């Protein structure tokens, strides 16, 4: 899905995320494209250019580079160069591409720098815990010890003169951690080289690289409240840097009543738990990705020491008890000029005779965009709430293409078209822990569009979706919102599935 707008006009709404406007030459325009199921997550491309044709060229170049590098590094495709190397046997020097050699070298370097906290053989422990979740039985001490022994071995040797890599054992390996950051950086460079664009932002699953003349506004997702329209933990203004976030709050394994992180410590084969999120800003993309993951595994003291070895690296770490730790230079990237909208908390006259929404409760709407073969673009989508009189009381989210196509969301536009034209909000990138592709959460805090709490009662949540050259789908879910926790599941439609509406008391 592409979005097009002059930076001085509006082109995206996500309730709870107001952003400031940026002043650029009048002819400079921002082009945004969103895709799902790219490297197993979502992709956002942003270009500033005076030409839509140039932005299209930049997008094609970035996607081509992502595809090329994925075909080298993927551990999920049997046709990738990495998989071919893995399957060619032990103790055989195999000639590899410069990219694969560089990536294998980087893993060796970071394994040494982190004293084993980063290791491609962490796949051994990940598989152990995934199997434990399937069985709903914790791994035995013997299984854990065997995994540690396997991971501590040397898995391959490299010959830089001949550009060969030799497997020394059959331990499973996976090119994760900072490979995504490496690919993002290359995609950014490819886009800049292929087209006349001033600025490029490539954001894959919450890790991003920003290159060009302008700063990008970036929201850091709050790991304790990480719905699409939750207030961010921090707002940054960043230029010509990489940002990576790693955390355990979106992916993991449930075994019994306990949830275990997908991030494991290769030194112990145990899922990490002390840190729930780490965001790193660095000049080098792989440094940002490696540090963000390592900070989830290391102690705070070890992380602080490691960060000092990377020039100009800054970080924000959140512990499991909610403590926030910032590096000394983190404050230099904060955008202090962005002011939150003042919420009008006065109760409107027409609400005074009714019992109002309890602020201790909120409604979470969870859903997944369906995979449609041959089309990775995210559909247009609008989510809003109506009262029992079918009056719109709150807009929760809007994702769309060029503004001229907004009327394709026919129901939403009929109600909100005029207000949409008048909106002045900008669009920010978001960095957060990698999400599974197409999965989103939007929350409603019980307030209307003016910031006032609505009366308790029955409301209808409406999700409207539309594909380019496709159908307009609409899902309506009535739900009685009083002081009673509840959950409603909805199968969805052609565009979305696994829809749930959860009304609960906030922790």
C-alpha positions as CSV (number, residue, x, y, z in Angstrom):
1,X,0.0,0.0,0.0
2,X,1.4,3.4,-1.0
3,X,0.7,6.7,0.7
4,X,1.3,10.0,-0.9
5,X,1.1,13.5,0.5
6,X,2.8,16.8,0.8
7,X,4.5,17.0,4.2
8,X,2.4,20.0,5.0
9,X,-0.8,18.1,4.7
10,X,-2.3,15.1,6.5
11,X,-2.1,11.6,5.3
12,X,-2.4,9.2,8.3
13,X,-4.4,9.1,11.5
14,X,-3.6,6.8,14.4
15,X,-5.4,7.9,17.5
16,X,-3.0,8.8,20.4
17,X,-0.1,9.6,18.1
18,X,-0.1,13.2,17.2
19,X,3.1,14.3,15.5
20,X,4.6,17.6,14.4
21,X,4.9,19.0,10.9
22,X,8.2,19.3,9.0
23,X,9.0,22.1,6.8
24,X,10.5,21.1,3.5
25,X,10.6,22.8,0.0
26,X,7.0,23.0,-1.3
27,X,7.7,20.6,-4.1
28,X,9.1,17.9,-1.9
29,X,6.6,15.2,-1.1
30,X,6.6,12.1,1.1
31,X,5.8,8.7,-0.4
32,X,5.1,5.8,1.9
33,X,4.6,2.1,1.0
34,X,3.6,-0.6,3.4
35,X,4.0,-4.4,2.9
36,X,3.3,-7.5,5.0
37,X,5.2,-10.8,5.1
38,X,8.6,-9.3,4.2
39,X,11.4,-11.1,6.1
40,X,8.7,-12.6,8.2
41,X,7.3,-9.3,9.4
42,X,6.0,-5.9,8.1
43,X,7.9,-3.4,5.9
44,X,7.6,0.3,5.6
45,X,9.3,2.4,3.0
46,X,9.4,6.2,3.1
47,X,10.9,8.5,0.5
48,X,11.1,12.3,0.2
49,X,11.2,13.3,-3.5
50,X,9.9,15.8,-6.0
51,X,8.8,13.0,-8.2
52,X,6.4,10.0,-7.7
53,X,8.2,8.2,-10.5
54,X,11.5,8.5,-8.7
55,X,9.9,7.3,-5.4
56,X,8.6,4.3,-7.3
57,X,12.1,3.6,-8.7
58,X,13.5,3.8,-5.2
59,X,10.9,1.4,-3.9
60,X,11.6,-1.1,-6.6
61,X,15.3,-0.9,-5.9
62,X,14.8,-1.4,-2.1
63,X,12.5,-4.4,-2.6
64,X,14.9,-6.0,-5.1
65,X,17.8,-5.7,-2.7
66,X,15.8,-7.1,0.1
67,X,14.8,-10.0,-2.1
68,X,18.4,-10.6,-3.2
69,X,19.9,-10.6,0.3
70,X,17.0,-12.8,1.7
71,X,17.9,-15.3,-1.0
72,X,21.4,-15.4,0.5
73,X,20.7,-15.4,4.3
74,X,17.3,-17.1,4.8
75,X,17.3,-20.1,7.0
76,X,13.7,-20.9,6.1
77,X,14.3,-21.3,2.4
78,X,16.0,-24.5,1.2
79,X,17.1,-22.6,-1.9
80,X,19.1,-19.8,-0.1
81,X,22.8,-19.7,-0.3
82,X,23.0,-20.1,3.5
83,X,20.9,-23.3,3.3
84,X,23.0,-24.7,0.5
85,X,26.2,-24.1,2.5
86,X,24.7,-25.7,5.6
87,X,23.7,-28.8,3.6
88,X,27.1,-29.4,1.8
89,X,28.6,-31.4,4.6
90,X,31.3,-31.0,7.2
91,X,35.0,-30.1,6.9
92,X,34.7,-29.0,3.3
93,X,35.9,-25.4,2.5
94,X,33.0,-24.0,0.5
95,X,33.3,-20.8,-1.6
96,X,30.6,-18.3,-0.5
97,X,29.5,-14.9,-1.6
98,X,31.1,-11.8,-0.1
99,X,27.8,-11.1,1.7
100,X,27.5,-14.5,3.4
101,X,31.2,-14.4,4.3
102,X,30.8,-10.9,5.8
103,X,27.7,-12.1,7.8
104,X,29.5,-15.2,9.1
105,X,32.4,-13.0,10.1
106,X,30.1,-10.5,11.9
107,X,28.6,-13.3,14.0
108,X,32.1,-14.5,15.0
109,X,33.1,-11.0,16.0
110,X,29.9,-10.4,18.0
111,X,30.1,-13.8,19.7
112,X,33.6,-12.7,20.9
113,X,32.5,-9.2,21.9
114,X,29.6,-10.5,24.0
115,X,31.3,-13.5,25.5
116,X,28.9,-15.8,23.8
117,X,25.7,-13.9,24.4
118,X,25.2,-13.6,20.6
119,X,25.6,-16.9,18.7
120,X,24.0,-18.2,15.5
121,X,23.7,-21.6,17.2
122,X,21.1,-20.1,19.6
123,X,18.8,-21.9,17.2
124,X,19.5,-25.0,19.2
125,X,18.0,-23.5,22.4
126,X,15.1,-21.9,20.4
127,X,14.2,-25.2,19.0
128,X,14.4,-26.9,22.4
129,X,11.9,-24.4,23.9
130,X,9.6,-24.5,20.9
131,X,9.4,-28.2,21.2
132,X,8.8,-27.9,24.9
133,X,5.8,-25.6,24.2
134,X,4.3,-28.1,21.8
135,X,4.6,-30.8,24.5
136,X,3.6,-28.4,27.2
137,X,6.5,-29.8,29.2
138,X,9.6,-27.9,30.4
139,X,13.0,-29.2,29.0
140,X,14.9,-31.4,31.4
141,X,18.2,-30.3,33.0
142,X,19.9,-32.9,30.8
143,X,18.4,-31.5,27.6
144,X,19.4,-27.9,28.6
145,X,23.0,-29.0,29.4
146,X,23.3,-30.8,26.1
147,X,22.1,-27.7,24.3
148,X,24.7,-25.5,26.1
149,X,27.5,-27.9,25.1
150,X,26.4,-27.9,21.5
151,X,26.2,-24.1,21.4
152,X,29.6,-23.6,23.0
153,X,31.5,-25.4,20.3
154,X,33.2,-23.7,17.3
155,X,30.8,-24.2,14.4
156,X,32.7,-23.0,11.4
157,X,36.0,-21.6,10.2
158,X,36.6,-18.8,7.7
159,X,39.4,-18.3,5.1
160,X,39.4,-14.6,4.1
161,X,42.0,-15.2,1.4
162,X,39.9,-17.7,-0.5
163,X,36.5,-16.5,0.7
164,X,35.6,-20.0,2.0
165,X,33.6,-21.1,5.0
166,X,34.0,-24.6,6.5
167,X,31.4,-26.2,8.8
168,X,33.1,-27.9,11.7
169,X,30.0,-29.5,13.3
170,X,26.3,-30.2,12.5
171,X,24.9,-27.8,15.1
172,X,21.8,-26.0,13.7
173,X,22.5,-22.3,12.8
174,X,20.3,-19.4,12.1
175,X,21.2,-16.0,10.7
176,X,19.1,-13.8,12.9
177,X,20.0,-11.1,15.4
178,X,21.4,-8.3,13.2
179,X,21.0,-9.8,9.7
180,X,17.8,-7.8,9.3
181,X,19.6,-4.6,10.1
182,X,22.3,-5.5,7.6
183,X,19.6,-6.0,4.9
184,X,17.8,-2.8,5.8
185,X,21.0,-0.8,5.4
186,X,21.8,-2.3,2.0
187,X,18.2,-1.7,0.9
188,X,18.4,2.0,1.9
189,X,21.6,2.4,0.0
190,X,20.1,0.7,-3.1
191,X,17.1,3.1,-3.0
192,X,19.3,6.2,-2.8
193,X,21.5,5.0,-5.7
194,X,18.6,4.1,-8.0
195,X,16.5,7.3,-7.8
196,X,16.5,11.0,-7.2
197,X,15.3,11.0,-3.6
198,X,16.3,13.3,-0.7
199,X,15.6,10.9,2.1
200,X,15.0,7.2,2.6
201,X,13.7,5.3,5.6
202,X,13.5,1.5,5.5
203,X,11.7,0.0,8.5
204,X,11.4,-3.8,8.7
205,X,9.5,-5.0,11.8
206,X,10.6,-2.1,13.9
207,X,14.3,-1.9,12.9
208,X,15.1,1.0,10.6
209,X,17.7,2.9,8.8
210,X,17.4,6.6,7.9
211,X,19.6,8.1,5.2
212,X,19.5,11.5,3.4
213,X,19.1,15.2,4.1
214,X,16.2,15.2,6.6
215,X,15.5,13.9,10.1
216,X,12.8,11.3,10.6
217,X,10.4,11.4,13.5
218,X,10.5,8.0,15.3
219,X,8.3,6.7,18.0
220,X,9.7,4.1,20.4
221,X,7.0,1.6,21.3
222,X,6.2,1.2,24.9
223,X,6.7,-2.6,25.7
224,X,4.1,-2.4,28.5
225,X,1.5,-0.7,26.2
226,X,2.4,-1.6,22.6
227,X,-0.9,-1.3,20.7
228,X,-0.7,0.7,17.4
229,X,-2.3,3.7,19.0
230,X,-0.8,3.6,22.5
231,X,1.4,6.6,23.5
232,X,5.1,5.9,22.7
233,X,7.7,5.6,25.3
234,X,9.8,8.3,23.5
235,X,9.8,10.4,20.4
236,X,13.0,10.9,18.5
237,X,14.3,13.0,15.7
238,X,17.1,11.1,13.9
239,X,19.1,11.5,10.7
240,X,21.6,9.2,9.0
241,X,21.5,6.6,11.7
242,X,20.2,3.1,12.3
243,X,17.7,2.2,15.1
244,X,17.0,-1.3,16.3
245,X,14.7,-2.6,19.0
246,X,14.7,-6.1,20.5
247,X,12.3,-7.3,23.1
248,X,10.5,-10.2,24.5
249,X,6.9,-8.8,24.7
250,X,5.6,-9.8,21.2
251,X,7.0,-13.3,20.6
252,X,7.6,-16.3,22.8
253,X,6.3,-19.6,24.1
254,X,3.5,-20.4,26.5
255,X,4.2,-23.5,28.7
256,X,1.5,-24.1,31.3
257,X,0.7,-20.8,33.0
258,X,4.1,-19.2,32.3
259,X,5.2,-17.3,29.2
260,X,8.8,-17.6,28.0
261,X,10.7,-15.2,25.8
262,X,11.8,-16.1,22.2
263,X,15.2,-14.6,23.0
264,X,17.5,-17.2,24.6
265,X,20.9,-16.9,26.2
266,X,23.3,-19.3,24.3
267,X,25.4,-19.6,27.4
268,X,22.6,-21.1,29.5
269,X,20.0,-22.3,26.9
270,X,17.4,-20.4,29.0
271,X,15.0,-17.8,27.8
272,X,15.9,-14.3,29.0
273,X,13.6,-12.4,31.4
274,X,15.3,-9.5,33.1
275,X,15.0,-7.1,30.2
276,X,11.8,-6.7,28.2
277,X,13.0,-4.1,25.6
278,X,16.2,-2.5,24.3
279,X,16.4,0.2,21.7
280,X,19.7,1.3,20.2
281,X,20.7,4.2,17.9
282,X,24.0,3.7,16.1
283,X,25.8,4.9,13.0
284,X,26.2,1.3,11.8
285,X,23.0,-0.8,11.3
286,X,24.5,-4.1,12.3
287,X,25.9,-2.5,15.5
288,X,22.4,-1.3,16.4
289,X,20.9,-4.7,15.8
290,X,23.6,-6.6,17.6
291,X,23.5,-4.3,20.6
292,X,19.7,-4.3,20.9
293,X,19.6,-8.1,21.1
294,X,22.7,-8.4,23.3
295,X,21.2,-6.0,25.8
296,X,18.3,-8.4,26.3
297,X,20.7,-11.1,27.3
298,X,23.5,-9.3,29.2
299,X,23.3,-7.7,32.7
300,X,22.9,-3.9,32.8
301,X,26.5,-3.5,33.8
302,X,27.7,-5.7,30.9
303,X,25.4,-3.8,28.5
304,X,26.8,-0.4,29.6
305,X,30.4,-1.7,29.1
306,X,29.6,-3.2,25.7
307,X,27.9,0.1,24.5
308,X,31.1,2.0,25.3
309,X,33.0,-0.1,22.7
310,X,30.7,1.2,19.9
311,X,31.3,4.8,19.0
312,X,28.2,7.1,19.3
313,X,25.9,4.3,20.3
314,X,23.0,5.4,22.5
315,X,20.3,3.2,24.1
316,X,17.1,3.0,26.1
317,X,16.5,-0.2,28.1
318,X,13.3,-1.3,29.9
319,X,13.5,-3.9,32.7
320,X,10.8,-6.4,33.5
321,X,9.7,-4.2,36.4
322,X,9.3,-1.2,34.2
323,X,12.5,0.6,35.1
324,X,13.8,2.7,32.2
325,X,17.6,3.1,31.7
326,X,18.9,5.7,29.2
327,X,22.5,6.2,28.0
328,X,24.0,9.7,28.6
329,X,23.5,10.8,25.0
330,X,20.0,9.4,24.5
331,X,18.5,12.8,25.4
332,X,20.2,14.4,22.4
333,X,17.8,12.5,20.1
334,X,14.6,13.3,21.9
335,X,12.1,15.5,20.1
336,X,11.0,17.8,22.9
337,X,9.1,20.1,20.5
338,X,6.4,17.5,20.0
339,X,3.5,18.4,22.3
340,X,0.7,16.1,23.2
341,X,-2.8,17.2,22.4
342,X,-4.5,18.5,25.5
343,X,-7.4,16.2,26.3
344,X,-10.6,18.0,27.3
345,X,-11.7,16.0,30.4
346,X,-14.8,18.1,31.1
347,X,-18.0,16.1,30.9
348,X,-20.3,17.2,28.1
349,X,-23.8,18.2,29.1
350,X,-25.5,15.4,27.2
351,X,-23.5,12.8,29.2
352,X,-24.3,14.1,32.7
353,X,-27.4,11.9,33.2
354,X,-25.6,8.8,32.3
355,X,-23.0,6.5,34.0
356,X,-19.7,7.1,32.3
357,X,-17.0,4.7,31.2
358,X,-14.8,3.5,34.0
359,X,-11.3,4.8,33.3
360,X,-9.9,1.6,34.8
361,X,-11.1,-0.3,31.8
362,X,-10.1,-0.4,28.1
363,X,-11.0,-2.3,24.9
364,X,-8.3,-4.1,22.8
365,X,-9.1,-5.0,19.2
366,X,-6.7,-7.7,17.9
367,X,-6.7,-8.8,14.2
368,X,-4.5,-10.1,11.5
369,X,-4.4,-9.1,7.8
370,X,-4.8,-12.2,5.6
371,X,-2.1,-13.2,3.2
372,X,-3.3,-12.9,-0.3
373,X,-1.1,-14.7,-2.9
374,X,0.8,-12.3,-5.2
375,X,0.0,-9.2,-3.1
376,X,2.1,-8.2,-0.2
377,X,0.7,-4.6,0.1
378,X,-1.2,-3.9,3.2
379,X,-4.9,-3.1,2.5
380,X,-6.5,0.2,3.4
381,X,-8.2,0.0,6.8
382,X,-10.2,2.2,9.1
383,X,-11.3,1.3,12.6
384,X,-13.9,3.4,14.5
385,X,-16.6,3.2,17.1
386,X,-20.3,4.0,16.9
387,X,-22.9,4.4,19.6
388,X,-26.4,2.8,19.7
389,X,-27.7,5.6,17.5
390,X,-25.1,4.7,14.8
391,X,-23.2,8.0,15.5
392,X,-19.4,7.9,15.2
393,X,-17.9,8.6,18.6
394,X,-14.2,7.7,18.1
395,X,-11.8,7.1,15.3
396,X,-9.1,4.6,16.4
397,X,-6.9,4.0,13.3
398,X,-6.7,4.7,9.6
399,X,-4.2,3.1,7.1
400,X,-4.5,4.2,3.5
401,X,-2.9,4.8,0.1
402,X,-2.9,8.2,-1.7
403,X,-5.5,10.6,-0.3
404,X,-7.4,10.5,-3.5
405,X,-8.2,6.8,-2.8
406,X,-9.6,7.4,0.7
407,X,-13.2,7.4,-0.7
408,X,-12.6,3.7,-1.4
409,X,-13.2,3.2,2.3
410,X,-16.8,4.2,1.6
411,X,-18.4,3.8,5.0
412,X,-15.7,5.6,6.9
413,X,-15.4,8.4,4.3
414,X,-19.1,9.1,4.4
415,X,-18.8,9.9,8.1
416,X,-15.4,11.3,8.4
417,X,-14.4,12.7,5.0
418,X,-14.6,16.4,5.8
419,X,-12.7,16.0,9.1
420,X,-10.0,14.0,7.3
421,X,-9.4,16.8,4.8
422,X,-8.9,19.2,7.6
423,X,-6.4,17.1,9.6
424,X,-2.8,18.3,9.9
425,X,-1.1,15.4,11.5
426,X,2.1,14.0,10.1
427,X,3.4,10.4,10.0
428,X,6.1,8.9,12.2
429,X,8.1,5.7,12.0
430,X,7.8,3.3,14.9
431,X,10.6,1.2,16.4
432,X,9.6,-1.8,18.5
433,X,10.1,-5.5,19.0
434,X,9.6,-7.5,15.8
435,X,5.9,-8.4,15.3
436,X,4.6,-11.4,13.5
437,X,3.5,-10.4,10.0
438,X,0.1,-8.7,9.7
439,X,-0.8,-8.9,13.4
440,X,-2.0,-5.7,15.0
441,X,-3.6,-4.4,18.2
442,X,-5.6,-1.2,18.5
443,X,-7.1,0.0,21.8
444,X,-10.0,2.2,22.9
445,X,-9.7,4.0,26.2
446,X,-13.4,4.9,26.3
447,X,-13.0,8.5,25.2
448,X,-14.7,10.2,22.2
449,X,-12.9,12.2,19.5
450,X,-13.0,15.2,21.8
451,X,-11.3,13.4,24.7
452,X,-14.4,13.0,26.9
453,X,-15.4,9.6,28.4
454,X,-18.5,8.2,26.8
455,X,-21.4,6.6,28.8
456,X,-21.4,2.9,29.5
457,X,-23.5,0.9,27.2
458,X,-23.5,-0.9,23.9
459,X,-21.1,0.3,21.1
460,X,-20.3,-1.1,17.7
461,X,-16.6,-1.4,16.6
462,X,-16.4,-1.2,12.9
463,X,-13.4,-2.4,10.8
464,X,-13.5,-1.5,7.1
465,X,-10.9,-2.8,4.7
466,X,-10.3,-2.2,1.0
467,X,-7.7,-3.5,-1.5
468,X,-6.6,-1.7,-4.6
469,X,-8.8,-3.1,-7.4
470,X,-10.6,-5.2,-4.8
471,X,-13.7,-5.3,-2.7
472,X,-14.7,-3.1,0.2
473,X,-15.1,-5.4,3.3
474,X,-16.8,-4.3,6.6
475,X,-16.9,-6.0,10.0
476,X,-19.3,-4.8,12.7
477,X,-19.0,-6.1,16.2
478,X,-21.5,-4.8,18.8
479,X,-20.3,-5.1,22.4
480,X,-21.7,-4.1,25.7
481,X,-19.1,-2.1,27.6
482,X,-19.8,-1.9,31.3
483,X,-18.0,-3.0,34.4
484,X,-17.6,-6.6,33.3
485,X,-14.6,-8.1,31.6
486,X,-15.4,-10.0,28.4
487,X,-13.9,-11.3,25.2
488,X,-15.6,-11.8,21.8
489,X,-14.0,-13.6,18.9
490,X,-14.9,-12.9,15.3
491,X,-13.8,-15.1,12.3
492,X,-13.3,-12.0,10.2
493,X,-13.6,-11.8,6.4
494,X,-11.6,-11.8,3.2
495,X,-9.1,-9.2,4.4
496,X,-8.8,-9.9,8.1
497,X,-9.0,-12.8,10.5
498,X,-8.4,-13.9,14.1
499,X,-10.3,-10.8,15.3
500,X,-10.9,-10.5,19.0
501,X,-12.4,-7.8,21.2
502,X,-11.2,-7.9,24.7
503,X,-12.7,-5.6,27.4
504,X,-10.7,-5.7,30.6
505,X,-9.6,-3.9,33.7
506,X,-6.1,-2.4,33.1
507,X,-3.3,-3.8,35.3
